Amino acid sequence: MASKSLLVGAGILLLGAAVGLIATNPSREDYDAFAVEQARGYLKAEVCPEELPFIGSALKQECEQFLESEAAVPQLQSIIANGTERQNFFLFSLYRTELAIDDVFPFIPSGVIPAYEVKSVGLLRSLHIYGAEAR
């Protein structure tokens, strides 16, 4: 009898945990906002300072100004939305985003800066990058 009560209690606890995970699984909109902010930070820190062949660092200031402007947000959202695949496991979600820098900055010659694949996990209302690699 005690073991039956223990099993019922454990089942209720597991069901409650599953409902909690499902309720706190970040949405696609949450991911898009997260990815835009991550992309803005990365591009500003890593891409804008790059010296390009024949151009040097002449575009650094324009690059940074663009990324700080609100005009960057819809462009980045569109690129991220088109390049992201979500696997929703209900308790958590996995995201894989292909980001080509020349989609963001068309004035940079293709192939000068590599494209990236970023992998993220969404769980408990938070998102975390667990993998990023140049392609």
Buried (B, 14 or more C-beta within 10 A) or exposed (E): EEEEEEEEEEEEEEEEEEEEBEEBBBEBEBBBBBBBEBBBEBBBEEBBEBEBEEBEEEBBEEBBEBBEEEEBBEBBBEBBBEBBEBEEEEBBBBBBBBBBBBBBBEEBEEEBBEBBBBBBBBBEEEBEBEEBEEE
